[in-house]
Amino acid sequence: MKNLLSQFWNNEDGVTAIEYALIGVAMAGVLSFVLTSTAGGSGTSFLDRIKQAFATISTKMNTIGSQSHS
């Protein structure tokens, strides 16, 4: 019984999993804050700016595509 308790006490597999889980939660929190916070008082988040940039690129590519077919 003493040997079994000693093995249980010295087993660090679960501790490592918990540490990784805590690191993952911390990273998710930081990324969530960074991606959804507004920068410089502009009122738009980083994700909104990325979406707008892709929309602009898409519009310009569609415009160029339609001009080349004319």
C-alpha positions in Angstrom: 0.0 0.0 0.0 2.8 2.4 0.9 4.4 1.7 -2.5 1.2 2.5 -4.3 0.8 5.8 -2.4 4.4 6.6 -3.2 3.9 6.0 -6.9 0.7 8.1 -6.9 2.4 11.0 -5.1 5.4 11.0 -7.5 3.3 10.7 -10.7 3.5 14.0 -12.5 1.5 13.2 -15.6 -1.6 14.8 -14.4 0.3 17.9 -13.2 1.7 18.4 -16.7 -1.7 18.1 -18.3 -3.1 20.7 -15.9 -0.2 23.1 -16.6 -0.8 22.8 -20.3 -4.5 23.4 -19.8 -3.7 26.6 -17.8 -1.3 27.8 -20.4 -3.9 27.2 -23.1 -6.6 29.1 -21.2 -4.2 32.0 -20.6 -3.3 32.2 -24.2 -6.9 32.0 -25.3 -7.7 34.9 -23.0 -4.9 37.1 -24.2 -5.7 36.4 -27.9 -9.4 37.1 -27.3 -8.5 40.4 -25.7 -6.0 41.4 -28.4 -8.3 40.4 -31.3 -11.5 42.1 -30.0 -10.1 45.2 -28.3 -10.2 48.5 -30.2 -6.9 50.1 -31.1 -6.1 53.8 -30.7 -9.7 54.9 -30.0 -10.7 54.2 -33.6 -13.7 52.1 -32.5 -12.8 49.2 -34.7 -11.2 45.9 -33.5 -8.2 44.1 -35.1 -10.6 41.5 -36.6 -12.8 44.3 -38.1 -9.8 45.8 -39.7 -8.7 42.4 -41.2 -12.2 41.8 -42.5 -12.3 45.3 -44.1 -8.8 44.7 -45.7 -10.0 41.4 -47.2 -13.2 43.0 -48.4 -11.2 45.8 -50.1 -8.9 43.3 -51.8 -11.9 41.2 -53.0 -13.6 44.3 -54.4 -10.4 45.4 -56.3 -9.9 41.9 -57.6 -13.5 41.7 -58.8 -13.1 45.1 -60.5 -9.9 44.1 -62.3 -11.5 40.8 -63.3 -14.6 42.4 -64.8 -12.5 45.0 -66.7 -10.3 42.2 -68.3 -13.4 40.4 -69.6 -14.8 43.5 -71.3 
